[in-house]
Amino acid sequence: MTPESPLPWTLEDAIVITDGRYVIDVGDCNMSLVDAAYVVHACNAYPKLIAVLKHCARGYQDEDAEQLLGELGED
């Protein structure tokens, strides 16, 4: 899974305020600034998570890591 805009995101990059609502690059939703910061943090951490899971799945034959990669749509 790859975002349409390059990572890392910052709140300033990811959020536009339109009609009093926060609009994030990944979709239009009403959320607090704290929730928006959480989304930005999670998106920035995603590539690192995938790299660690792949290392565990391949290097240690970790079935749980392999299953989670599949659930996330990653090979």
DAFENKA-V625168 format. One record per backbone hydrogen bond with DSSP energy under -1.0 kcal/mol. CO is the residue of the C=O (numbers start at 0). NH is the residue of the N-H. Records with the same first field share a line. If there is no record, write none. Layout:
CO=NH / NH
This chain:
9=13
10=14
13=24
15=22
17=20
20=17
22=15
23=26
26=23
31=35
32=36
33=37
34=38
35=39
36=40
37=41
38=42
39=43
40=44
41=45
44=48
45=49
46=50
47=51
48=52
49=53
50=54
51=55
52=56
53=57
54=58
55=59 / 61
61=65
62=66
63=67
64=68
65=69
66=70
67=71
68=73
69=72
